[in-house]
């Protein structure tokens, strides 16, 4: 790696650390928990949170469901949807996010888990008709998160450029930025 690449990587990591720390502080202050279901990020999203001291007060865990069957069995993603559309689809991301919120829900905490999900094609080439860099992020937000009145689950499409590692890291950065925006942290 060149000196400029090392500098760019360090700056990107620093930005992710700042975003993750801000999201964790918001969630701790507002009694929310975070859980993730990761496919193309393979644990990078979990790492973004656990790099921050005190993350265990908020971050519950991450299910790395890289295999399509694991998405169905562990997260409850509809098997017919997976067979018809494959893993790279907005509804798969939505179901992964909702499934992880349910998987990590603790009875004593109530419905306070933010479910996050990543699925897509990191590359280097396409996956069938899905191009490299096509990513879907799922977010399932509980009642009370930034004033919402009932759980909301949405998927967001990304079209990223770069090699496999760049796509994976940009996905993590995007989801942290999205959480910051959804929680109104950007206005603090």
C-alpha positions in Angstrom: 0.0 0.0 0.0 1.3 3.5 -0.8 1.6 6.2 1.7 -1.4 8.1 0.2 -3.5 4.9 0.4 -2.5 4.4 4.0 -3.4 8.0 4.8 -6.8 7.6 3.0 -7.6 4.4 4.8 -6.7 5.9 8.2 -8.9 8.9 7.5 -11.8 6.7 6.4 -11.4 4.5 9.6 -11.3 7.6 11.7 -14.6 8.9 10.1 -16.2 5.5 10.7 -15.1 5.4 14.3 -16.6 8.9 14.9 -19.9 7.9 13.2 -20.1 4.7 15.2 -19.3 6.4 18.5 -22.0 9.1 17.8 -24.6 6.4 16.9 -23.7 4.4 20.0 -24.0 7.5 22.3 -27.4 8.3 20.8 -28.7 4.8 21.3 -27.4 4.5 24.8 -28.9 7.9 25.8 -32.3 6.9 24.3 -32.3 3.2 25.4 -32.0 1.6 22.0 -30.0 -1.5 21.1 -28.3 -2.4 17.8 -28.1 -5.8 16.1 -26.9 -6.6 12.5 -27.3 -9.2 9.9 -24.4 -9.1 7.5 -23.9 -10.7 4.1 -21.4 -8.9 1.9 -19.8 -7.0 4.9 -19.1 -10.3 6.7 -18.6 -8.8 10.1 -17.2 -5.4 9.2 -20.3 -3.6 10.5 -20.0 -5.4 13.8 -16.3 -4.4 13.9 -17.3 -0.8 13.3 -19.3 -0.8 16.5 -17.1 -3.0 18.7 -14.0 -0.9 17.9 -15.6 1.7 20.2 -15.0 1.3 24.0 -18.3 0.7 25.8 -20.1 -0.6 22.7 -21.4 -3.6 24.7 -23.9 -1.2 26.4 -25.7 -0.9 23.0 -24.4 -3.4 20.4 -26.0 -6.9 20.8 -24.3 -8.8 18.0 -24.2 -9.6 14.3 -25.4 -12.7 12.4 -23.1 -13.2 9.4 -25.5 -15.0 7.1 -23.4 -15.2 3.9 -25.1 -18.3 2.7 -28.6 -17.9 1.2 -30.0 -20.8 3.3 -28.7 -19.1 6.5 -30.7 -16.0 5.6 -33.9 -18.1 5.5 -33.2 -20.4 8.5 -31.6 -17.9 11.0 -33.2 -14.6 10.0 -36.6 -15.9 8.7 -36.1 -14.4 5.2 -38.8 -15.9 2.9 -37.2 -18.9 1.1 -39.5 -18.4 -2.0 -38.3 -14.8 -2.3 -34.6 -16.0 -2.0 -35.2 -18.7 -4.6 -36.9 -16.3 -7.0 -34.8 -13.1 -6.6 -31.6 -14.3 -4.9 -29.9 -12.6 -2.0 -29.4 -9.2 -3.6 -32.8 -7.6 -3.5 -34.4 -4.8 -1.5 -37.0 -7.0 0.1 -34.3 -9.4 1.2 -32.5 -6.6 3.0 -35.8 -5.5 4.6 -36.5 -9.0 5.8 -32.9 -9.4 7.1 -33.2 -6.2 9.1 -36.6 -7.1 10.6 -35.4 -10.7 11.3 -32.3 -9.5 13.1 -34.3 -7.1 15.2 -36.5 -10.0 16.2 -33.6 -12.4 16.7 -31.8 -10.2 19.2 -34.9 -8.9 21.0 -34.8 -9.4 24.7 -38.1 -9.7 26.5 -36.9 -7.5 29.4 -35.9 -4.7 27.1 -39.0 -4.6 25.0 -39.0 -3.7 21.3 -35.9 -1.4 21.3 -33.6 -3.2 18.9 -32.5 -1.4 15.7 -32.0 -4.1 13.1 -29.5 -3.5 10.4 -28.7 -5.6 7.3 -26.3 -5.6 4.4 -26.6 -7.7 1.2 -25.1 -7.1 -2.2 -22.4 -7.9 -4.7 -18.9 -6.8 -3.6 -17.3 -8.1 -6.8 -14.9 -8.4 -8.4 -17.5 -9.3 -11.1 -21.3 -9.4 -11.3 -23.4 -12.1 -9.7 -25.7 -13.2 -12.5 -27.5 -10.1 -13.7 -26.6 -8.1 -10.5 -23.6 -5.8 -11.1 -20.6 -5.5 -8.8 -21.3 -2.6 -6.4 -25.0 -3.2 -6.2 -25.8 -3.2 -2.4 -29.0 -3.1 -0.4 -29.0 -1.9 3.2 -31.9 -2.7 5.5 -32.9 -0.7 8.6 -35.6 -1.7 11.0 -36.2 1.1 13.5 -38.3 0.6 16.7 -41.0 2.9 17.9 -39.6 6.0 19.5 -36.5 6.2 17.3 -36.3 9.8 16.3 -40.0 10.1 17.1 -41.4 7.4 14.9 -44.7 5.9 16.2 -44.4 2.3 15.0 -41.6 0.1 13.8 -40.5 1.1 10.4 -38.4 -1.1 8.1 -36.9 0.2 4.9 -34.2 -0.8 2.3 -31.8 1.6 0.6 -30.0 0.9 -2.7 -26.4 1.7 -3.3 -24.4 1.6 -6.5 -20.8 1.7 -5.4 -17.6 1.8 -7.3 -14.2 0.2 -6.5 -12.7 -3.1 -5.7 -14.2 -5.7 -3.3 -12.8 -4.2 -0.1 -13.8 -0.6 -1.1 -17.4 -1.8 -1.7 -17.5 -3.5 1.7 -16.0 -0.6 3.6 -18.2 2.0 1.8 -21.3 -0.1 2.7 -20.4 0.1 6.4 -19.7 3.8 6.2 -23.0 4.4 4.4 -25.0 2.5 7.0 -23.4 4.5 9.8 -24.1 7.8 8.0 -27.7 6.7 7.4 -28.2 5.9 11.1 -26.7 9.3 12.0 -29.2 11.0 9.6 -32.2 8.9 10.7 -31.5 9.6 14.4 -31.1 13.4 13.7 -27.5 13.2 15.1 -26.4 15.3 12.2 -28.3 18.2 13.7 -26.6 18.1 17.1 
